[in-house]
């Protein structure tokens, strides 16, 4: 009489499951225990793709991101494809969450969405792993009553399951129950919703938790060959970056299909289309007749915005949100955006949401960097800003290879990489294509460079050019003072720094010697600095590389030694070097017929015993 019956109770104590030929006898004390209800008490509903807590989440506009959406949906639809994990990484603001939301909604409409998890660093219920596995189990269990019952049984057998490790929870609440479901003769794996989406892995607090979740997915779901297609979106932070890294044989590299959103797909056309559509829609609903005009917004304005976006959707979305404010005209607000200049103090703050994003990422990176023992005492913001100023040529329109600049900043080998370790969603170091072996800083967002330049935007994270110049000058003085002379040779030896770079850089960063302290000048004088500089310059033999700031700096140092510092003896020791360098510089300028720079060249300081005209006594 029970041949086709399953999962019901007889007298409250006997549970029948004929498909497995198992009779479960429950103690009377278990009558009040409901595993499914216990599961509900431990989930994070704010992570759902359709949660009210995520009201009006970002998603892709119609006709935008068509190529990447098509690629992801095709991959999800290929149930038997060889790689069941897709990891999409991209810069902050590249549109990953909008893509993930769009994919989730399409999967839901198609009936293939198994579960979706959207992390958020700002929501304590979804910025950690404490409720993630129960939330996954709940969403999967809704698709089949048998799976739901297996999950219920697992909880009732081990009520403290929610306190166990993430891997144990995944094994007991997802893997084993699903294998029980697969053992049913009438189970059709092809009809079970198989898309598992996880957005914002980087928003989960701590690299350890991010690594733990990735490792759990590999060992529990991929290694057990469960029929899910798992799509994870994240900024390229350490946990996912190292797991996918082919050079260090990351444990996910052979198993994952990796889409690098910022590099593979150019979003420029989509951003242009998005701005046109959204701004015209705002204009059509405005009371301002200027906004309803067919000429608004103009092509020039759109192109300026597209260029400023640097391929990042977050910039365009921020502009649209600011312009859509109903308390004033969209025409005026758009004009404010276009005319807004980073260096000026202005009341309007159209990029406040973007600045909050930058500030959050930068603050977290600062905390992580300065927490490392070997970095204690270092100023993360100052070092980052120094590399930033070097890369954009703020000082003398010159920039130097990142590795050479590390040595000037007294950083360890590849210190620049350690510096941006937690900033890969905003900035990376790339080889410069036109100069072999030359590394330079590359910003995914042009507006992030502007953020670093603007005190009104970066606020307490701002570092002035003056602070950087003083720090770099101090480092350069130390570099020059530490130069050694090889035995039986008068040539100076350096590390990786080009022979002329410390000298040229010091001249530029010290504003021609003006910002050097008396202590730094004395240190150069008593550490044989002039002979070391002379050997460095003689090594290249080419004064075409040097700026007018160099002779200006040396003349300034000589005058300050004589007058301000009252060290005439040290000033006299510098004179022959100064006159030698000035003569070489003068020859070069005369050859180039550069009258302007010749007029800036400081006067010759005659040697002791010579007349003012330079004649022998």
N, C-alpha and C positions, 0 to 999 in steps of 0.2 A: 504493500500500500504506500510505501515511501520511495518507490523505484525512481521517480523523477523529481522528487522533492529535495530541496537543499536549503541549508541555512535558516532553520527555524527551531524554536525551542519547544520541548515537551515538558510541561510542568515547571518550566522556568530553570531547570537544572541540566537538561540534556539537550545539546545542540546537534542537529543532524546535518551532515554534508555528504550526500550520497555519491557525488562526483568523485570524492576522494575516499569514499568508504570509511569515513572517520566519524566516530561518535565522541564529542567532547562533553565531559561531565564537569559542571561548574559547582563549586561550593556555594552554599547559601550566602556566604559573606560577599560573593562576587556579584550578587544580584543588583547591588547599587552602583557597580562600576560600569561606565560606558566609555570604551576606548576612543570612540569617534568624538565624543564630547570633550574628552581630555585633549584630543588633537586640536579641536577648535579653540581651546583655551591657550594654545601655544603657537598659533599661526600669526603672521604679520599681513593682514589684509591690505595694508597701504602699499604693498609691493605689487598688487594686481595691476594689469594693464588698463583695467577699467575702474580702478578705485576712485572713489569720490575725493580722496586726499590728493589725487593727482589731477584735479579738475582742469580741463583744457590743456592737456599735455602737448608738448611740441610734436608735430608730425609733418610729413612731407606734403607740400602743396601738389595739386594735380599737375602732371606733366613735368615734375622735377624729380631728380635722382632716379630717372627711369631705368638707366642702365644698371646701376648697382642694385636696385630693388629687384629687377628681373633676374640678376645673377643669384641673389640670395634666395629668392622664391624657387628658382629652378633647382638650386642645391637642396633646399628643404624637401622639394617634391620628389627628389631622387632617393627614395627610401633605401635602396640597396647600394647606394654609392659607397666607394671604398673608405672615404673619410667622413666620420659621423660627427666631427667637431669643427665648427667654423668660428674662428676668432677674428673679429674686426677691430683693428686699432686705428686711432686717429687723434689728431690734435684736439685740445679743448675747444669746444665750439664748432667742430667740423660737421656736426649734425648727426652724431651717432644715435642719440636718444630719439630724435625725430624718425630716423630710419627704423630703429627697433620698434617704436610705437606703431609705425605704419605696417611693418611686417606682422606684428602681433594682431592688429585689427584684421588684416587680410587672412591670416591663419585662422582666426576665430570665425570669420564669415565662411571659410571653407571647411570648418569642422576638423581642422588638423592641429589646433593649438592644445598641446598637452598641458603646459604651464608656462607662466611668464613671471619673472622676478625683476623688479626695477629698484635697484639700490638708490639711496640718496643720503649724502653725508649730513644733511640738515635734519633728517628725521630719525630719532633714536630707535624707532621700531624697525627701521630698514637700513641701518648703517653698520650692521654687524651680523654675525652668523647664528645668533642664539635661536632664531625662529625660522631660519631659511629652510632646513630640511622638512620640518613639519608642514611648512607652507607648500613645498613641492609635493609632498605626499598627499596633502588635502586636495590640491588641484588635480592631480592624477587620479585620485580615488573617486572623484566625482564622475569620471567617465565610464565606470563599470561598477555595479553594486558588489560584485564578487571581490574586486580589488579593495573596495572600501571595507568589506568585512575582514579581509586578510590583514589589512592595516589595523583595524580595530582589535583583532585578536592579538597582534604583536604588541600593542600598547597594554592591553589587559594582562598579558603574560609578564610584562616588564614595565610597570608604571613609572619607574624613575628613568625611562629611556631618554627623556628630554634633557637630562643632566649629563648624558654621556657624550663622547667625542662626536664630531661631525661625521667622521667616517663610520662609526658604529651606528649612528642614527640613520645614515643613508642606507647602510646594509640592512638594518632591521625594518625600516619603515618604507623603503622603496624597492631595493633589490630583491629581497626574499619574497615579499608579497607579490611583486610582479612575476617572479619565477613561478610562484604558485598559480597565478592567473594563466601563465603560458602553458602550464601542465594540463589545463582543462582541454578536453578533446574538441570542444566547440569554440575555442577561442580563436579569433581571426586577428592576427597581428597587423594585417594590412588595413584594418578598419579602425584601429585604436589611434587616437590623436597623438602624433609623434613629435611635434615641434616643441622643444624646450628652449625658452629664450631667457637670457640673463643680461640685463643692461647695467652699465655703470659699475663694473667690478672694482674700478679704482675708487668708487665712493664708499666701499666697505672699509671700515677703519682698520688700518694697519696692514703692512705687507704680509705679516704672518698669517692673518685671517684670509687674505686674498690667495696666498699660496696654498693654504689648507683646503680651500674650496676647489681650486683647480686640481689639486692632487686627489681629492675625494672623487671628483667627477671622472678622472682617469681610472682610478683603481676600482671604483664601484660600478660605474655605468659603462665606460668604454671597455674595460677589461672583462666585464661580464657579458659583453655583446648584447646589451639591451637595445631594442629597436627604436632608439630615439635619435633625432637629429638635433644637436645642441648648438645654439648660436649665442656666442658671448661677445658683447661689445664693451670696450674699455679704452681709456687713454693708455698710451704705451708706457705705463709705469713698470717698475722693476719686476713684480711678480709674474705678469704675463709676458713681459719682454724676455726675461731669462728662460721662461718655460718654452718659448717658441724659438729661441736663438739656435741657429744651426751650427754656429762656430763652437759653442760650448756643449753641443749635443743636448739641448733642452728636452726634457722628458715629453713635451707635447709636440715637438717639431715633426716627428714622423707621423703623428696621428691627426694633425690639424691642418685645415685649409685656412691659410692666413690672408686676410684682405687688409691691406694698409690703405685706409680710406684717403688720407691726405695726399699720398703719393700716387695712387693708382687712378683716382678719379678727379678730374678738374671740375670743380663746382661753379666755375665762373658763369657759364651760360644759365645754369639753374638759378644762381643768385640774381642775375639780371632779370630773368623771367619772374622770379618771386617778388622782387622789388616793384617791377612794373605793375603786376597784378594787385598786390596788396596796397600800394600807394594810390592807384587809380580807384580801387574799391573804397578806400578812406575818403578820397576826394568826392566820390559820387554821393556819399552820405553826409557831407559837410554842409554847413549853412553858409560857408564862405564861397561866393561865386567864383573866386579865383581858383579854388580847388576843383571846382566842377568843370573848369575849362579843359578842352581837349589838349591844350599845350602844357598842362601840368600833370606830372612833373616833366621837366625838360630832359632831353636826351643827355645834355652835358651833366646835369645833376646826377642822373642815374649812373653815368659812366664814372663820375667821381666816387660815388658810393661803392660801385663794384670794385674799383681799384683799391679803395680803402679797406674793403672786406678781406682782401688777400686770400680769397677762396674759402673763408670761414663763415658758415651760415649764422653763427651767433652774432656777428657784427650786424648783418642785415636784419636779423630778428630784433635786435636792440633798437635799431633805427626805426623800424616799423612800429614797435611798441611805444616809443617816445612820440612819434608823429601822431599816433592814434589817440592820444590824450584829448578828451573832448572839451576841456576847459578853455582851449584857445584854438586858433586857426591852424590846420595842418600845414598850410603854406608857410606861415611864420615859423613853425617848429622845425620844418624841414630846412628852412633857410638857416636856422640856428645850428643845425647839425653840420651843414655844408661849410658854414663860416667859422665853426668852432675851431680854435687853435690850441694845441696842447700847452704851449708855453704861457698863455695868457690866463690871468685870474678872471674867471667869468662866473656869474651867478648860475647860469644854466648848466646842468649836468646831464646831457643826453646819454652819456655812456656809463652812468652809475651802475646798472646791472652788470655790465661788462667789467667794470673796475672791481666790483665785488668778487667776480669770478677770478680775476687775476690776483687780487689780494689774498684770497683764500688759498690758492695754489702756491703762491710765493711764500706765505707765512708758514705753511706746512713744510715746504722744502727747507726753509730757514731752520725750523725746529729740528728736522731730521738731520741736517748737515752739522749743526752745532752740537748735537747730542753725541756725536761720535767722538771718542776720546782723542784721536789724533787731530781733530779739528777744533778742539777747545782753545778758546782765546782768539779764534779767527772770526772776522766779521763777514758773514756770508753775503749780506747785501752789498757791502763794499766791494768784495771780490767779484761778484756777479756784475755789478755796475761798471767796474773797471774793464772787464771783458766786453761789456756792452759798448762802452765809450771807445774802446780800441777797435771793435768790429765796424762801427759806423763812421770811423774817422773823424771823431769830434775834435781831436787834438792835431792840429797841423795837417788835416786831411790825409793823415797817414794811418795805416794799420799794420799790425804785425801778426805773423803766424801764431795761432793759439798756443802751440807748445812752447814757442820762444817767450810768449807773454807770461806763461805759467812760471818760467824761471825768474822773470822780472818781478813777479808777485810773490816769489819765494814759495811756490806751490810744488808739490811732489810731481813726479812724472805723470802726465795725463791728468793733472789736477783739474783741468777744465771739464773733463768728462764727469769727474766726481762732483763737481760744482753743480752741474745740471742734471744730476742723477734722477731727481724727482721733478724735473721740469720738462721732460721729453714731450709733454703735451703742448708746450709753448715754444720751446727753443731747442735746437740741436747744433752740433758742430759738423759741418760738411766740408769735404775737400773742394777747393776752388777750381773749377774746370780749366781756367786759363793759366794757372800756376801749379805745376806738379808738386805734390807734397805739401801744399799750403792749406791749412785748416782755418776756416772762418766760422763765426757764429751765424746761424740762420734762424730767423724768426718765422714761425708759422703765421703769426698775426703781426702785421705792421703796427696795429694799435697797441700791442704789448710793448713794443719799443717806445712808442709815444707815452705810454703809461709810466715807464721807467724814467722818462725825461721830464714828466710833469709832477711837481710837488702837489698841486691841487688835486690830482687824481690818485697818486700813490700814497699821499699823506705821510703817515709815520714810517712807511717803507722807503721813502725817498732818500737818495744819496746825491749830494751836490757834486758838480764837476770839480770844485775846489778840493773837496775831501779826497776824491780819487787822485787828483794831481799830486796832492801832498803824500798820499800813501805810495803811489808809484815812484815818485821822486826818492822817497826814503829807500824803497827797494832797489832802485838803480844805484844809489850811492853805495849800498851794501854789496851789490853785484860787482861794481868797479873795485871797491876796496878788497874784495876777496879774490881778485884776479891774481894768479901766481905766474912767476916767470920760470920757464923750464931751465933746468941746469945747463950751463954753458951756452945759454941762448937768451937773447933779450926780448924774444917774442912773448907776448902775453897769451895765456891759454884760458879758454872759456869752456863752459859746458856746451849746451846746444845753441846758445844765443849767438847770433851773427856778430862779428867783431865790431861793426859800426853801430849796431842797434842800441846798445846801452847809452852811448854818447849822444846819438841823435835824439833818442827818446827822452833822455834827461833834459836836453836843451828845450825840447818842445813842452814837456810836462811841467818844467819849472818856470815857464814863461820867460825864457832867456835868463834864468838864474834868479829872477826876482823872488820866487817863493821858497828858495832854498834857505834853510835855517843856518845860523852861524855855526852850530854844532856840526851840520852836514859838511859845510865848507871846510872847517878845520879838519874834519875826519879825512876828507879827500887829500888835503895838503900834507898831513903827517903820515898818510899811508902810501906815499909815492904815487898819488892819483894822477898827477900830470904826466909822468913817464908812462904809466899804464895806458892813459888815454892816447898818448902819442903813438905807442906801439899798436894800439887797436886801429888807429887811423892809418898808420903806415902800412898795416897789413893789407888793407884794400888798395891804397894808393890812388883812390878815386874820390875826389872831393865834389864831384857832380851830385853825389847822393846827399850831401849835407845841406842843412837849412841855414839861413842867415841867423837863426836863433843860436847856433853854436858859437860863432865868434862873439855875439852879443852876450851870451852867458859867461864865457870865459873873461871878457872884459869887465863884466859886472862883478864877478867873483874877485878879480884882481883889485878892483877899486874898493870893494867891501873889506877885503883883507887889510888894505892899507889904511882906510879911514875908520869904518865902523868897528871893525874887530881889532884894530890897532896891532896888526901883525905885519909890519913892513918887511920883515925878513921872509915870511911865507909869500908875500906878494912879489918880492924880488925873484924868488925861486920860480914863480909862474911866468915871469916876463918873457924869457927866451922862447918858451913853448907858445905863448900867445902870439908873439911876433912871427914865429915860424908859420903857425896855422893861419894867421891873418894874411900873410904874404901869399900863401897857397890859394886862399879863398879869393884874394884880390886878383890874382892872375886868372883864375877861372872866370870871374865876373867880367874882367876886362876882355877876355877872349870871347865871351858870349855877348859883349857890348850891352850888358844889363846895367844901364845907368841908374835905374831905380834902386836896385839892391846895393850898388856901389855907394849910393847916398846914405844907405842905412848902416854901412859897415863902420864899426867903431874906429876911433883914431888909433894910430900906432903909439904904443907907450915905449919911449926910448930906453935902451939899456943904460944902466948906470955907467957914467964916464963918457957917454956920447953927447953930442950937442943936439939941440932941438931939431936941427935940419938933418940929423943922422950922420954928420961928418965926424971923422976921427978927431980927438983933441990934439 
